[in-house]
Amino acid sequence: MKTKLTLSIERSRVAKLRKASMRKGSSISELVEAMADKADTIPATAGVPGIRKWFGSLADIVRPEDYEEDSRAGAELRKTEAYQRVKAERNRV
């Protein structure tokens, strides 16, 4: 049974969720449900600084060009294993 939920988040994040849902062909609700399902499987990240602690949840939302962004978020993303995989993939092509 579905239950209605009201979230209070930044407007810019809503825009990102809308873009991600359009790219994936799903609704924002489906994205949130998928994140909730993953929440139990994400390892504990106590003490992990910055955006890296959220990366497991946001992996489906982060685009390859986000890694190259000239911002703190981009710098944090470049420290992740996922960036190394993207970088290796680019080098293979």
N, CA, C and O atoms as a Tinker XYZ file with bonds, in Angstrom:
   372  protein
     1  N      0.842000   -1.168000    0.000000    73     2
     2  CA     0.000000    0.000000    0.000000    64     1     3
     3  C      0.898000    1.245000    0.000000    63     2     4     5
     4  O      1.855000    1.322000    0.770000    81     3
     5  N      0.593000    2.190000   -0.843000    73     3     6
     6  CA     1.358000    3.430000   -0.938000    64     5     7
     7  C      0.927000    4.388000    0.161000    63     6     8     9
     8  O     -0.244000    4.424000    0.540000    81     7
     9  N      1.879000    5.164000    0.673000    73     7    10
    10  CA     1.617000    6.180000    1.678000    64     9    11
    11  C      2.180000    7.491000    1.180000    63    10    12    13
    12  O      3.297000    7.532000    0.664000    81    11
    13  N      1.433000    8.548000    1.326000    73    11    14
    14  CA     1.866000    9.862000    0.882000    64    13    15
    15  C      2.882000   10.421000    1.878000    63    14    16    17
    16  O      2.713000   10.279000    3.089000    81    15
    17  N      3.933000   11.053000    1.368000    73    15    18
    18  CA     5.003000   11.604000    2.183000    64    17    19
    19  C      5.335000   12.993000    1.668000    63    18    20    21
    20  O      5.451000   13.199000    0.460000    81    19
    21  N      5.488000   13.935000    2.568000    73    19    22
    22  CA     5.881000   15.290000    2.205000    64    21    23
    23  C      7.325000   15.502000    2.633000    63    22    24    25
    24  O      7.666000   15.284000    3.796000    81    23
    25  N      8.178000   15.925000    1.702000    73    23    26
    26  CA     9.587000   16.181000    1.988000    64    25    27
    27  C      9.868000   17.670000    1.881000    63    26    28    29
    28  O      9.285000   18.362000    1.047000    81    27
    29  N     10.746000   18.149000    2.713000    73    27    30
    30  CA    11.200000   19.537000    2.638000    64    29    31
    31  C     12.673000   19.512000    2.259000    63    30    32    33
    32  O     13.536000   19.214000    3.085000    81    31
    33  N     12.951000   19.830000    0.988000    73    31    34
    34  CA    14.332000   19.856000    0.511000    64    33    35
    35  C     14.553000   21.104000   -0.330000    63    34    36    37
    36  O     13.601000   21.762000   -0.752000    81    35
    37  N     15.801000   21.414000   -0.563000    73    35    38
    38  CA    16.161000   22.590000   -1.353000    64    37    39
    39  C     15.587000   22.497000   -2.766000    63    38    40    41
    40  O     15.519000   21.420000   -3.358000    81    39
    41  N     15.184000   23.631000   -3.279000    73    39    42
    42  CA    14.602000   23.706000   -4.618000    64    41    43
    43  C     15.560000   23.170000   -5.679000    63    42    44    45
    44  O     15.138000   22.506000   -6.626000    81    43
    45  N     16.856000   23.461000   -5.517000    73    43    46
    46  CA    17.838000   22.999000   -6.499000    64    45    47
    47  C     17.916000   21.473000   -6.523000    63    46    48    49
    48  O     18.156000   20.877000   -7.573000    81    47
    49  N     17.715000   20.851000   -5.375000    73    47    50
    50  CA    17.744000   19.390000   -5.322000    64    49    51
    51  C     16.503000   18.789000   -5.973000    63    50    52    53
    52  O     16.564000   17.718000   -6.576000    81    51
    53  N     15.403000   19.473000   -5.850000    73    51    54
    54  CA    14.181000   19.013000   -6.524000    64    53    55
    55  C     14.422000   19.010000   -8.033000    63    54    56    57
    56  O     14.036000   18.075000   -8.734000    81    55
    57  N     15.061000   20.065000   -8.519000    73    55    58
    58  CA    15.365000   20.146000   -9.953000    64    57    59
    59  C     16.270000   18.990000  -10.377000    63    58    60    61
    60  O     16.079000   18.409000  -11.445000    81    59
    61  N     17.255000   18.656000   -9.541000    73    59    62
    62  CA    18.153000   17.542000   -9.862000    64    61    63
    63  C     17.390000   16.216000   -9.881000    63    62    64    65
    64  O     17.621000   15.369000  -10.744000    81    63
    65  N     16.487000   16.048000   -8.930000    73    63    66
    66  CA    15.688000   14.819000   -8.901000    64    65    67
    67  C     14.801000   14.721000  -10.138000    63    66    68    69
    68  O     14.633000   13.639000  -10.701000    81    67
    69  N     14.237000   15.844000  -10.560000    73    67    70
    70  CA    13.393000   15.829000  -11.765000    64    69    71
    71  C     14.204000   15.434000  -12.991000    63    70    72    73
    72  O     13.758000   14.631000  -13.811000    81    71
    73  N     15.411000   16.009000  -13.110000    73    71    74
    74  CA    16.270000   15.659000  -14.248000    64    73    75
    75  C     16.635000   14.185000  -14.223000    63    74    76    77
    76  O     16.598000   13.504000  -15.248000    81    75
    77  N     16.990000   13.699000  -13.035000    73    75    78
    78  CA    17.367000   12.290000  -12.907000    64    77    79
    79  C     16.191000   11.382000  -13.236000    63    78    80    81
    80  O     16.359000   10.352000  -13.890000    81    79
    81  N     15.012000   11.759000  -12.788000    73    79    82
    82  CA    13.848000   10.915000  -13.059000    64    81    83
    83  C     13.520000   10.896000  -14.547000    63    82    84    85
    84  O     13.099000    9.869000  -15.079000    81    83
    85  N     13.711000   12.026000  -15.217000    73    83    86
    86  CA    13.471000   12.067000  -16.658000    64    85    87
    87  C     14.491000   11.197000  -17.392000    63    86    88    89
    88  O     14.141000   10.464000  -18.317000    81    87
    89  N     15.769000   11.285000  -16.967000    73    87    90
    90  CA    16.817000   10.474000  -17.602000    64    89    91
    91  C     16.543000    8.992000  -17.437000    63    90    92    93
    92  O     16.767000    8.207000  -18.358000    81    91
    93  N     16.059000    8.607000  -16.267000    73    91    94
    94  CA    15.826000    7.192000  -15.982000    64    93    95
    95  C     14.444000    6.726000  -16.423000    63    94    96    97
    96  O     14.169000    5.526000  -16.417000    81    95
    97  N     13.572000    7.652000  -16.804000    73    95    98
    98  CA    12.225000    7.277000  -17.207000    64    97    99
    99  C     11.386000    6.786000  -16.036000    63    98   100   101
   100  O     10.554000    5.891000  -16.187000    81    99
   101  N     11.609000    7.374000  -14.879000    73    99   102
   102  CA    10.850000    6.987000  -13.684000    64   101   103
   103  C     10.379000    8.239000  -12.954000    63   102   104   105
   104  O     10.718000    9.359000  -13.336000    81   103
   105  N      9.610000    8.039000  -11.922000    73   103   106
   106  CA     9.119000    9.177000  -11.143000    64   105   107
   107  C     10.080000    9.476000   -9.991000    63   106   108   109
   108  O     10.924000    8.651000   -9.641000    81   107
   109  N      9.940000   10.655000   -9.416000    73   107   110
   110  CA    10.732000   11.010000   -8.242000    64   109   111
   111  C     10.411000   10.040000   -7.108000    63   110   112   113
   112  O     11.303000    9.641000   -6.359000    81   111
   113  N      9.160000    9.667000   -6.984000    73   111   114
   114  CA     8.769000    8.709000   -5.940000    64   113   115
   115  C      9.520000    7.392000   -6.107000    63   114   116   117
   116  O      9.961000    6.796000   -5.125000    81   115
   117  N      9.664000    6.942000   -7.347000    73   115   118
   118  CA    10.391000    5.693000   -7.594000    64   117   119
   119  C     11.865000    5.837000   -7.240000    63   118   120   121
   120  O     12.476000    4.898000   -6.731000    81   119
   121  N     12.448000    7.025000   -7.511000    73   119   122
   122  CA    13.840000    7.259000   -7.129000    64   121   123
   123  C     13.996000    7.212000   -5.616000    63   122   124   125
   124  O     14.930000    6.595000   -5.104000    81   123
   125  N     13.084000    7.862000   -4.899000    73   123   126
   126  CA    13.140000    7.880000   -3.440000    64   125   127
   127  C     12.951000    6.466000   -2.894000    63   126   128   129
   128  O     13.635000    6.072000   -1.950000    81   127
   129  N     12.037000    5.707000   -3.474000    73   127   130
   130  CA    11.838000    4.324000   -3.040000    64   129   131
   131  C     13.106000    3.502000   -3.244000    63   130   132   133
   132  O     13.473000    2.699000   -2.387000    81   131
   133  N     13.770000    3.701000   -4.372000    73   131   134
   134  CA    15.008000    2.968000   -4.644000    64   133   135
   135  C     16.083000    3.344000   -3.623000    63   134   136   137
   136  O     16.817000    2.479000   -3.147000    81   135
   137  N     16.177000    4.632000   -3.287000    73   135   138
   138  CA    17.148000    5.065000   -2.279000    64   137   139
   139  C     16.821000    4.461000   -0.917000    63   138   140   141
   140  O     17.722000    4.070000   -0.176000    81   139
   141  N     15.536000    4.385000   -0.589000    73   139   142
   142  CA    15.118000    3.793000    0.686000    64   141   143
   143  C     15.475000    2.309000    0.724000    63   142   144   145
   144  O     15.903000    1.798000    1.760000    81   143
   145  N     15.299000    1.615000   -0.403000    73   143   146
   146  CA    15.651000    0.200000   -0.459000    64   145   147
   147  C     17.151000   -0.011000   -0.276000    63   146   148   149
   148  O     17.578000   -0.990000    0.336000    81   147
   149  N     17.949000    0.921000   -0.814000    73   147   150
   150  CA    19.402000    0.818000   -0.695000    64   149   151
   151  C     19.896000    1.229000    0.686000    63   150   152   153
   152  O     21.004000    0.857000    1.074000    81   151
   153  N     19.109000    1.981000    1.430000    73   151   154
   154  CA    19.551000    2.538000    2.709000    64   153   155
   155  C     20.057000    1.470000    3.666000    63   154   156   157
   156  O     21.011000    1.713000    4.405000    81   155
   157  N     19.451000    0.314000    3.667000    73   155   158
   158  CA    19.885000   -0.756000    4.565000    64   157   159
   159  C     21.157000   -1.438000    4.092000    63   158   160   161
   160  O     21.844000   -2.077000    4.889000    81   159
   161  N     21.482000   -1.316000    2.824000    73   159   162
   162  CA    22.648000   -2.007000    2.287000    64   161   163
   163  C     23.871000   -1.112000    2.210000    63   162   164   165
   164  O     24.971000   -1.605000    1.960000    81   163
   165  N     23.714000    0.185000    2.417000    73   163   166
   166  CA    24.842000    1.112000    2.359000    64   165   167
   167  C     25.657000    0.957000    3.640000    63   166   168   169
   168  O     25.094000    1.012000    4.733000    81   167
   169  N     26.971000    0.765000    3.528000    73   167   170
   170  CA    27.787000    0.594000    4.724000    64   169   171
   171  C     27.807000    1.871000    5.570000    63   170   172   173
   172  O     27.603000    2.974000    5.063000    81   171
   173  N     28.051000    1.696000    6.838000    73   171   174
   174  CA    28.127000    2.847000    7.752000    64   173   175
   175  C     29.230000    3.782000    7.284000    63   174   176   177
   176  O     30.315000    3.340000    6.906000    81   175
   177  N     28.942000    5.073000    7.312000    73   175   178
   178  CA    29.905000    6.054000    6.818000    64   177   179
   179  C     30.226000    7.111000    7.868000    63   178   180   181
   180  O     30.549000    8.247000    7.522000    81   179
   181  N     30.143000    6.756000    9.125000    73   179   182
   182  CA    30.441000    7.719000   10.188000    64   181   183
   183  C     31.855000    8.237000   10.002000    63   182   184   185
   184  O     32.797000    7.466000    9.819000    81   183
   185  N     31.986000    9.525000   10.051000    73   183   186
   186  CA    33.292000   10.145000    9.925000    64   185   187
   187  C     33.754000   10.371000    8.505000    63   186   188   189
   188  O     34.855000   10.884000    8.303000    81   187
   189  N     32.958000   10.008000    7.510000    73   187   190
   190  CA    33.338000   10.240000    6.115000    64   189   191
   191  C     32.936000   11.665000    5.751000    63   190   192   193
   192  O     31.756000   12.009000    5.821000    81   191
   193  N     33.899000   12.496000    5.364000    73   191   194
   194  CA    33.597000   13.913000    5.106000    64   193   195
   195  C     32.887000   14.160000    3.784000    63   194   196   197
   196  O     32.951000   13.361000    2.850000    81   195
   197  N     32.218000   15.285000    3.745000    73   195   198
   198  CA    31.661000   15.816000    2.510000    64   197   199
   199  C     30.672000   14.917000    1.802000    63   198   200   201
   200  O     29.953000   14.133000    2.422000    81   199
   201  N     30.657000   15.049000    0.499000    73   199   202
   202  CA    29.673000   14.364000   -0.335000    64   201   203
   203  C     29.929000   12.860000   -0.416000    63   202   204   205
   204  O     29.032000   12.100000   -0.779000    81   203
   205  N     31.144000   12.426000   -0.081000    73   203   206
   206  CA    31.459000   11.001000   -0.212000    64   205   207
   207  C     30.534000   10.123000    0.615000    63   206   208   209
   208  O     30.254000    8.992000    0.219000    81   207
   209  N     30.048000   10.614000    1.760000    73   207   210
   210  CA    29.163000    9.794000    2.578000    64   209   211
   211  C     27.820000    9.557000    1.894000    63   210   212   213
   212  O     27.117000    8.608000    2.241000    81   211
   213  N     27.453000   10.393000    0.939000    73   211   214
   214  CA    26.186000   10.251000    0.227000    64   213   215
   215  C     26.349000    9.584000   -1.119000    63   214   216   217
   216  O     25.353000    9.330000   -1.796000    81   215
   217  N     27.551000    9.297000   -1.526000    73   215   218
   218  CA    27.772000    8.840000   -2.895000    64   217   219
   219  C     27.028000    7.557000   -3.232000    63   218   220   221
   220  O     26.516000    7.426000   -4.344000    81   219
   221  N     26.954000    6.617000   -2.315000    73   219   222
   222  CA    26.239000    5.374000   -2.597000    64   221   223
   223  C     24.792000    5.627000   -2.938000    63   222   224   225
   224  O     24.230000    4.960000   -3.806000    81   223
   225  N     24.179000    6.589000   -2.260000    73   223   226
   226  CA    22.777000    6.916000   -2.519000    64   225   227
   227  C     22.601000    7.681000   -3.817000    63   226   228   229
   228  O     21.565000    7.584000   -4.474000    81   227
   229  N     23.619000    8.440000   -4.176000    73   227   230
   230  CA    23.490000    9.327000   -5.334000    64   229   231
   231  C     24.138000    8.769000   -6.591000    63   230   232   233
   232  O     24.176000    9.443000   -7.620000    81   231
   233  N     24.635000    7.573000   -6.519000    73   231   234
   234  CA    25.370000    7.023000   -7.652000    64   233   235
   235  C     24.574000    7.040000   -8.950000    63   234   236   237
   236  O     25.140000    7.251000  -10.023000    81   235
   237  N     23.280000    6.823000   -8.860000    73   235   238
   238  CA    22.459000    6.814000  -10.067000    64   237   239
   239  C     22.163000    8.210000  -10.579000    63   238   240   241
   240  O     21.736000    8.375000  -11.722000    81   239
   241  N     22.383000    9.208000   -9.752000    73   239   242
   242  CA    22.067000   10.583000  -10.122000    64   241   243
   243  C     23.295000   11.312000  -10.673000    63   242   244   245
   244  O     23.158000   12.184000  -11.531000    81   243
   245  N     24.476000   10.971000  -10.197000    73   243   246
   246  CA    25.716000   11.645000  -10.595000    64   245   247
   247  C     26.036000   11.304000  -12.040000    63   246   248   249
   248  O     26.041000   10.139000  -12.437000    81   247
   249  N     26.302000   12.348000  -12.818000    73   247   250
   250  CA    26.651000   12.175000  -14.229000    64   249   251
   251  C     28.164000   12.281000  -14.395000    63   250   252   253
   252  O     28.822000   12.889000  -13.551000    81   251
   253  N     28.731000   11.718000  -15.442000    73   251   254
   254  CA    30.181000   11.801000  -15.642000    64   253   255
   255  C     30.708000   13.238000  -15.644000    63   254   256   257
   256  O     31.805000   13.488000  -15.146000    81   255
   257  N     29.950000   14.174000  -16.190000    73   255   258
   258  CA    30.421000   15.569000  -16.221000    64   257   259
   259  C     30.440000   16.213000  -14.835000    63   258   260   261
   260  O     31.118000   17.220000  -14.632000    81   259
   261  N     29.701000   15.642000  -13.880000    73   259   262
   262  CA    29.717000   16.168000  -12.513000    64   261   263
   263  C     31.088000   15.999000  -11.868000    63   262   264   265
   264  O     31.478000   16.794000  -11.013000    81   263
   265  N     31.820000   14.961000  -12.277000    73   263   266
   266  CA    33.151000   14.738000  -11.724000    64   265   267
   267  C     34.115000   15.870000  -12.101000    63   266   268   269
   268  O     35.041000   16.178000  -11.351000    81   267
   269  N     33.894000   16.471000  -13.244000    73   267   270
   270  CA    34.791000   17.514000  -13.742000    64   269   271
   271  C     34.388000   18.909000  -13.293000    63   270   272   273
   272  O     35.071000   19.885000  -13.604000    81   271
   273  N     33.287000   19.007000  -12.567000    73   271   274
   274  CA    32.791000   20.307000  -12.116000    64   273   275
   275  C     33.843000   20.997000  -11.255000    63   274   276   277
   276  O     34.480000   20.363000  -10.413000    81   275
   277  N     34.022000   22.304000  -11.470000    73   275   278
   278  CA    34.986000   23.089000  -10.721000    64   277   279
   279  C     34.324000   23.626000   -9.449000    63   278   280   281
   280  O     34.004000   24.810000   -9.338000    81   279
   281  N     34.134000   22.718000   -8.505000    73   279   282
   282  CA    33.488000   23.083000   -7.243000    64   281   283
   283  C     33.957000   22.100000   -6.183000    63   282   284   285
   284  O     34.671000   21.142000   -6.481000    81   283
   285  N     33.553000   22.341000   -4.959000    73   283   286
   286  CA    33.919000   21.420000   -3.885000    64   285   287
   287  C     33.308000   20.043000   -4.134000    63   286   288   289
   288  O     33.950000   19.020000   -3.899000    81   287
   289  N     32.066000   20.026000   -4.608000    73   287   290
   290  CA    31.413000   18.746000   -4.891000    64   289   291
   291  C     32.193000   17.970000   -5.941000    63   290   292   293
   292  O     32.398000   16.765000   -5.800000    81   291
   293  N     32.632000   18.660000   -6.999000    73   291   294
   294  CA    33.427000   18.006000   -8.033000    64   293   295
   295  C     34.732000   17.462000   -7.478000    63   294   296   297
   296  O     35.160000   16.362000   -7.828000    81   295
   297  N     35.363000   18.247000   -6.605000    73   295   298
   298  CA    36.616000   17.809000   -5.990000    64   297   299
   299  C     36.394000   16.570000   -5.132000    63   298   300   301
   300  O     37.208000   15.648000   -5.161000    81   299
   301  N     35.314000   16.537000   -4.378000    73   299   302
   302  CA    35.003000   15.373000   -3.542000    64   301   303
   303  C     34.681000   14.153000   -4.405000    63   302   304   305
   304  O     35.095000   13.038000   -4.087000    81   303
   305  N     33.947000   14.364000   -5.489000    73   303   306
   306  CA    33.613000   13.250000   -6.381000    64   305   307
   307  C     34.862000   12.645000   -7.002000    63   306   308   309
   308  O     34.937000   11.433000   -7.204000    81   307
   309  N     35.842000   13.489000   -7.304000    73   307   310
   310  CA    37.080000   12.983000   -7.913000    64   309   311
   311  C     37.893000   12.134000   -6.945000    63   310   312   313
   312  O     38.834000   11.465000   -7.371000    81   311
   313  N     37.563000   12.139000   -5.666000    73   311   314
   314  CA    38.259000   11.321000   -4.673000    64   313   315
   315  C     37.661000    9.915000   -4.548000    63   314   316   317
   316  O     38.189000    9.084000   -3.808000    81   315
   317  N     36.589000    9.650000   -5.251000    73   315   318
   318  CA    35.872000    8.387000   -5.089000    64   317   319
   319  C     36.378000    7.309000   -6.044000    63   318   320   321
   320  O     37.002000    7.595000   -7.065000    81   319
   321  N     36.088000    6.064000   -5.679000    73   319   322
   322  CA    36.413000    4.939000   -6.551000    64   321   323
   323  C     35.604000    4.999000   -7.837000    63   322   324   325
   324  O     36.068000    4.574000   -8.895000    81   323
   325  N     34.394000    5.528000   -7.736000    73   323   326
   326  CA    33.548000    5.632000   -8.928000    64   325   327
   327  C     34.214000    6.517000   -9.981000    63   326   328   329
   328  O     34.128000    6.235000  -11.177000    81   327
   329  N     34.874000    7.582000   -9.539000    73   327   330
   330  CA    35.568000    8.460000  -10.482000    64   329   331
   331  C     36.690000    7.691000  -11.183000    63   330   332   333
   332  O     36.899000    7.847000  -12.386000    81   331
   333  N     37.405000    6.866000  -10.428000    73   331   334
   334  CA    38.481000    6.080000  -11.031000    64   333   335
   335  C     37.942000    5.158000  -12.115000    63   334   336   337
   336  O     38.583000    4.956000  -13.147000    81   335
   337  N     36.743000    4.591000  -11.869000    73   335   338
   338  CA    36.121000    3.729000  -12.889000    64   337   339
   339  C     35.733000    4.538000  -14.126000    63   338   340   341
   340  O     35.953000    4.097000  -15.253000    81   339
   341  N     35.153000    5.729000  -13.913000    73   339   342
   342  CA    34.764000    6.585000  -15.040000    64   341   343
   343  C     36.001000    7.002000  -15.823000    63   342   344   345
   344  O     36.000000    6.995000  -17.054000    81   343
   345  N     37.042000    7.361000  -15.107000    73   343   346
   346  CA    38.296000    7.779000  -15.735000    64   345   347
   347  C     38.895000    6.628000  -16.558000    63   346   348   349
   348  O     39.349000    6.842000  -17.682000    81   347
   349  N     38.896000    5.422000  -16.004000    73   347   350
   350  CA    39.423000    4.257000  -16.723000    64   349   351
   351  C     38.596000    3.982000  -17.977000    63   350   352   353
   352  O     39.137000    3.650000  -19.032000    81   351
   353  N     37.279000    4.124000  -17.846000    73   351   354
   354  CA    36.385000    3.905000  -18.990000    64   353   355
   355  C     36.682000    4.916000  -20.105000    63   354   356   357
   356  O     36.703000    4.559000  -21.283000    81   355
   357  N     36.907000    6.166000  -19.731000    73   355   358
   358  CA    37.238000    7.190000  -20.738000    64   357   359
   359  C     38.556000    6.882000  -21.427000    63   358   360   361
   360  O     38.693000    7.107000  -22.630000    81   359
   361  N     39.524000    6.371000  -20.685000    73   359   362
   362  CA    40.834000    6.049000  -21.256000    64   361   363
   363  C     40.760000    4.873000  -22.216000    63   362   364   365
   364  O     41.559000    4.787000  -23.148000    81   363
   365  N     39.809000    3.961000  -22.002000    73   363   366
   366  CA    39.658000    2.809000  -22.888000    64   365   367
   367  C     39.084000    3.201000  -24.238000    63   366   368   369
   368  O     39.354000    2.553000  -25.249000    81   367
   369  N     38.285000    4.275000  -24.251000    73   367   370
   370  CA    37.612000    4.681000  -25.498000    64   369   371
   371  C     38.529000    5.446000  -26.385000    63   370   372
   372  O     38.129000    5.864000  -27.472000    81   371
